[in-house]
Each structure stands twice: as C-alpha cells, then as structure tokens.
Amino acid sequence: GCTEEEFIKMNLLEDRALETGMKVFLPKSAISSAVENEQFFSIPFDGEITVLFGETYNSRVLDGVIVKGYSTKVVAPLNGVVEKAGRNNSDGKYVIIAHEGGYKTGYYGLETVDVRKGMQINEGDVIGSINANGIFGKFSILFKVEQNGIALDPESFL
C-alpha cells in the first residue's frame, strides 16, 4: 500500500478533489502487474533525474521526470509505434511512443526529432536528441511514462 500523501502526489491531486469516473493510479495494481510481466524499460539516455515525478517545475506539477542528459542521443526504451511527433509551445519538440500493454513513453524538450508518426520503433533506435539550451534546462528533457492514460513515475520502470 501507500500513504494518503503518496497517493495524492502520485495522482497529481494536490489541488483537486476525487471525482466520479476519475482515473487514478493504485500502486499495488499497475506496478505489480508491470513487475510480474517484466515491463521494465531500457534507459532511453544516460543522465540523472533533476526534478522528480509530482514535483513542481516552473509552476507546473510534473507528470514525468526531468532528466539532465550526459549524452545527446535519446533512444526508444522498448519496441513500439510513434503515436505523435511534433512541437508545441509549452514542451517544444516531442515524441510519444505507444508500447505493448497500454504503455506510452514521452520525450519533451528535444533538440531534434528523428522519427515521424506511424513509424515502427525498435528498442535502442534513436528517436531524437537532447537540446543544449532546452525548455527544461541545459541538456535536459521531460520524460513521461503512462499506462492506459494514467501517468506513472518513470523511475519505477528504469
């Protein structure tokens, strides 16, 4: 189990109340099934986590982790299909990959995007590069993991 405080943080509920129909993450369900099915990811790039899941960064509660990279290449952690690849105002250039088991991984604040929507990706394929002066800090990107639409702490899978 987990404490009420951990549950609130995991589900980014600090400023929200639970509502009927709301999806929430229950640690002993999703993580346990991931462990049993060995759904762990290879590391998408060398680096260190500088801002943790659920922490606030630039007035935004993160549903991922910010990682400062030691290398510039970002690789796919599992086989999958590129669901989205593009750019937006808040996160810069990004890639979202759909994997088996309802998992998705997202990479935001990239320097380059080396894939396009619909591409079949193999574990270890280069999908982009880390930006020297990125939105999330020098040589840093936002890395997200979700399962069936629920944000999960990426540290649980690395």
Secondary structure as UniProt FT lines:
FT   HELIX           4..10
FT   TURN            11..12
FT   TURN            14..15
FT   TURN            20..21
FT   HELIX           27..36
FT   TURN            37..38
FT   STRAND          47..51
FT   TURN            53..54
FT   STRAND          56..57
FT   TURN            58..59
FT   STRAND          60..61
FT   STRAND          65..69
FT   STRAND          73..75
FT   STRAND          80..88
FT   TURN            89..91
FT   STRAND          92..98
FT   HELIX           100..102
FT   STRAND          103..113
FT   TURN            117..118
FT   STRAND          120..121
FT   TURN            123..124
FT   STRAND          126..130
FT   TURN            132..133
FT   TURN            135..136
FT   TURN            138..139
FT   STRAND          140..147
FT   TURN            148..149
FT   STRAND          150..152
FT   HELIX           154..157
//
